[in-house]
Amino acid sequence: MRNKVFSGIDSLPYGRATDEVTSGCLVLEGGAFRGVYEEGVLDALMEAGINMECTIGVSAGAMNGMNYVSGQIGRSARINLRYRHDSRYVGLKALKKNKGIIGFDFAFEKITDDPFDYERFYRPCQRFIAVATNCLTAEPEYFEKGKCPDILEAVRASASLPFISKEVLINNIPYLDGGCSVKVPFKWALDQKFEKIVIIRTRPELWRYPEKNNKKTMPHLFYRSYPKLLEGIDLSHQRYNKNCDEMVKLKQEGRIFMICPSRQTDVERLEKDMEKLGILYYMGYNDAKNIMNALKAYLNK
């Protein structure tokens, strides 16, 4: 029988990030439980005193970004590697309470022995933006902490996976997973004129979606009321591949710094194997350690 909790859960890093703030923008890709890789990278960054002044995340990246901005080393990983098989977090109880497969309320409100640090999260010295997809326009919308009415609801919308989550209403507008419109929001950081942009990916740098046929499939059965969203979903893989090529070019030009999984894995979006997830976490942690000198050189030049 597979472990319900990662066997190395008690050895995960634990602590608080320093108060030092690093100039630049951190961009976090989504990917559901592939985001555990990202959590390893973020913990290594916090341990190294790299706390970016601005963080923008999509889906799982938005949830991970909350724990990064709150400065809680290891918290994201402890939740995913301990509670993956707890139905309050992933499953029927989460679905009943949150109208989605992920128990957002459980992760940020119910874990009393490892509570989320709202006070630090809301400090004005670090910006935080969650990206969600407007179901009516199929365009990404950028919700910023301190500027939108409810950043927590925006993160919940950003992480509401299509097909298995109900749309989240914000100002009477339905929203879903930010990844339906933009999977890596690096262009927002460029538009904001950040000089330093660090992107954490959840796919290897050379990975691309295979070419997609034009056959109308499952999304068209679910979202007939949102024709623009359907069109956006149909184009999302093609758009993602193009963005990946653009990021590689920006990296070669020294405009961005990109951290990607050092090897391909078979971890699924809703992966159940806890040892696979634990290995993925430590891949991220060690990949970040291995490039730390290069990252610091980029940030300081």
C-alpha positions in Angstrom: 0.0 0.0 0.0 1.3 3.4 -0.9 2.3 5.8 1.9 -0.4 8.4 2.6 2.3 10.9 3.9 5.8 11.4 2.4 8.2 9.3 4.4 10.6 12.3 4.8 8.0 14.8 6.0 9.7 15.4 9.4 13.0 16.3 7.6 11.6 19.1 5.5 13.2 22.6 6.0 11.5 24.7 8.7 11.9 28.3 9.6 11.2 31.9 8.7 12.6 34.0 6.0 14.6 37.1 6.8 13.1 40.6 6.6 15.5 41.4 3.7 13.7 42.3 0.5 15.3 41.6 -2.9 14.6 43.9 -5.9 12.8 42.3 -8.8 9.8 40.1 -9.6 9.3 36.4 -9.0 7.1 34.6 -11.6 5.5 31.3 -10.6 4.1 28.8 -13.0 1.1 26.6 -12.1 0.8 22.8 -12.6 -1.2 21.5 -9.6 1.0 19.0 -7.7 3.9 19.5 -10.1 4.1 22.7 -8.1 5.9 20.7 -5.4 9.0 21.3 -7.4 8.5 25.0 -7.1 8.1 24.7 -3.3 11.6 23.2 -3.1 13.0 26.1 -5.1 11.2 28.7 -3.0 12.4 27.2 0.3 16.0 27.3 -0.9 15.5 30.9 -2.0 14.1 31.9 1.4 17.0 30.1 3.2 19.4 32.1 1.0 17.7 35.4 2.0 16.2 36.0 -1.4 12.7 37.5 -0.8 11.6 39.2 -4.0 9.8 42.5 -3.7 7.1 41.3 -6.1 5.6 37.8 -6.6 3.1 36.8 -9.2 1.7 33.3 -9.5 -0.8 31.2 -11.4 -2.9 28.4 -9.9 -0.6 26.3 -7.7 2.0 29.0 -8.2 -0.3 31.5 -6.6 -0.9 29.2 -3.6 2.9 28.6 -3.3 3.5 32.4 -3.7 1.3 33.1 -0.6 3.5 31.0 1.6 6.6 32.5 0.1 5.4 36.1 0.8 4.4 35.0 4.3 8.1 33.9 4.7 7.2 30.4 6.0 9.9 28.0 4.9 8.6 24.5 4.2 4.9 25.3 4.8 3.7 24.7 1.3 5.6 21.4 1.1 4.4 20.3 4.5 0.8 20.8 3.5 1.1 18.9 0.1 3.3 16.1 1.4 1.2 15.5 4.6 -2.3 16.2 3.5 -2.5 15.1 -0.2 -4.7 12.1 0.8 -6.8 14.1 3.3 -10.2 14.7 1.7 -10.5 18.0 3.5 -7.6 19.2 1.3 -8.0 17.1 -1.8 -11.2 15.2 -2.4 -14.9 15.1 -1.6 -14.8 17.2 1.6 -12.8 19.9 -0.2 -15.2 19.7 -3.1 -18.2 20.1 -0.9 -16.8 23.0 1.1 -14.9 24.9 -1.7 -16.7 23.8 -4.8 -13.4 22.6 -6.1 -11.0 19.7 -5.7 -8.5 21.7 -3.5 -9.5 22.7 0.0 -8.3 26.2 0.0 -9.9 26.9 3.4 -8.2 23.9 4.9 -4.8 25.0 3.7 -5.0 28.6 4.9 -7.4 28.5 7.8 -7.8 25.0 9.4 -4.2 23.8 9.9 -3.8 25.1 13.5 -0.4 23.5 14.2 1.2 25.3 11.2 -0.9 28.4 10.8 -0.6 30.8 7.9 1.1 34.1 8.8 -1.5 36.6 7.6 0.3 39.5 9.4 3.5 39.0 7.4 1.7 38.2 4.2 -0.2 41.5 4.3 2.9 43.7 4.9 3.2 46.3 2.2 6.9 45.8 1.6 6.2 42.8 -0.8 3.7 42.9 -3.6 1.7 39.8 -4.4 -0.4 39.2 -7.5 -2.7 36.2 -8.3 -3.7 35.5 -11.9 -7.2 34.2 -12.7 -9.0 33.7 -16.0 -12.2 35.7 -16.7 -14.6 33.1 -18.1 -16.5 35.7 -20.1 -13.5 37.2 -21.9 -11.0 34.3 -21.6 -8.4 37.0 -20.6 -6.1 36.8 -17.6 -6.8 39.3 -14.8 -4.3 40.3 -12.3 -5.4 40.7 -8.7 -3.0 42.4 -6.4 -2.9 42.2 -2.6 -4.0 45.5 -1.0 -5.6 46.7 -4.3 -8.3 44.1 -5.0 -11.3 43.6 -2.6 -10.3 40.0 -1.6 -6.9 38.6 -2.6 -7.7 35.2 -0.9 -10.7 34.8 -3.1 -8.6 35.7 -6.1 -6.1 33.0 -5.2 -8.9 30.5 -4.9 -10.1 31.5 -8.4 -6.6 31.2 -9.7 -6.3 27.7 -8.4 -9.8 26.5 -9.4 -9.0 23.8 -12.0 -11.3 23.6 -14.9 -13.8 20.7 -15.2 -13.5 19.7 -11.5 -14.1 23.1 -9.9 -17.0 25.5 -9.9 -16.3 29.0 -11.2 -15.4 31.6 -8.5 -17.5 34.8 -8.6 -15.6 38.0 -8.0 -17.8 41.1 -8.4 -20.3 38.9 -10.1 -17.9 37.8 -12.8 -17.0 34.1 -13.1 -13.3 33.1 -12.9 -11.3 29.9 -13.2 -7.7 28.7 -13.2 -5.3 31.4 -14.4 -3.6 28.7 -16.5 -6.5 28.7 -18.9 -5.3 32.0 -20.2 -1.6 32.3 -19.2 0.5 29.6 -17.6 3.6 31.7 -17.0 2.8 35.4 -16.5 6.3 36.7 -17.3 4.9 39.3 -19.7 3.2 41.1 -16.9 6.6 41.4 -15.1 8.1 42.8 -18.3 5.3 45.2 -18.7 5.8 46.4 -15.2 9.4 47.3 -16.2 11.1 45.1 -13.6 14.9 45.0 -14.2 15.3 41.6 -12.5 12.8 38.8 -13.3 13.2 35.3 -11.9 10.9 32.6 -13.3 10.3 29.3 -11.6 8.9 26.7 -14.0 7.3 23.3 -13.2 8.3 21.8 -16.6 11.8 21.3 -18.0 13.0 24.1 -20.2 12.8 22.2 -23.4 9.4 20.6 -22.7 6.6 21.5 -25.1 3.0 20.3 -25.6 2.6 18.0 -28.6 0.7 19.4 -31.5 -3.0 19.3 -30.9 -5.7 18.2 -33.4 -8.7 20.4 -34.0 -11.3 17.9 -32.7 -13.7 19.4 -30.3 -13.4 17.6 -27.0 -14.4 17.7 -23.3 -14.1 21.5 -22.7 -16.9 22.1 -25.2 -19.2 20.0 -23.2 -18.5 21.9 -20.0 -18.3 25.5 -21.0 -20.7 26.1 -23.9 -21.9 29.1 -22.0 -18.5 30.7 -22.3 -17.5 30.6 -26.0 -14.5 32.8 -25.6 -13.2 30.6 -22.8 -13.6 27.5 -25.1 -11.6 29.3 -27.7 -8.9 30.2 -25.2 -8.6 26.7 -23.9 -8.3 25.4 -27.5 -5.3 27.8 -28.1 -3.7 27.4 -24.6 -1.2 24.7 -25.6 -0.1 26.6 -28.7 0.2 29.8 -26.7 2.2 28.1 -24.0 4.7 26.6 -26.5 5.2 30.1 -28.0 5.8 31.6 -24.6 8.3 28.9 -23.7 10.3 29.8 -26.8 10.1 33.5 -25.9 11.4 32.8 -22.3 14.3 30.8 -23.7 15.3 33.8 -25.9 15.0 36.2 -22.9 17.1 33.9 -20.8 19.8 33.8 -23.5 19.8 37.6 -23.6 20.2 37.8 -19.9 16.9 39.6 -19.4 15.4 36.9 -17.2 16.7 34.1 -14.9 14.8 30.9 -15.3 14.8 27.9 -12.9 13.4 24.6 -14.4 13.3 21.0 -13.4 16.7 19.5 -14.2 15.1 16.3 -15.6 11.8 15.1 -16.9 9.5 13.3 -14.4 6.3 11.3 -14.7 4.6 13.3 -11.9 0.9 13.9 -12.8 -1.1 17.1 -12.1 -3.0 15.2 -9.3 -0.2 12.9 -8.4 -1.0 10.4 -5.6 2.4 8.8 -5.0 3.8 10.6 -2.0 7.4 9.4 -2.6 7.4 10.8 -6.1 6.2 14.1 -4.8 8.9 14.1 -2.1 11.6 13.4 -4.7 10.2 16.2 -6.8 10.4 18.6 -3.9 14.0 17.8 -3.3 14.8 18.1 -7.0 13.6 21.7 -6.8 15.4 22.3 -3.5 18.7 20.9 -4.9 18.3 22.5 -8.4 18.0 25.9 -6.6 21.0 25.3 -4.4 23.1 24.3 -7.5 22.3 27.5 -9.4 22.3 29.8 -6.3 25.6 31.5 -7.1 24.5 32.2 -10.7 21.2 33.6 -9.4 22.8 35.9 -7.0 25.2 37.1 -9.7 22.2 37.9 -11.9 20.4 39.7 -9.1 23.4 41.8 -8.2 24.7 42.8 -11.6 
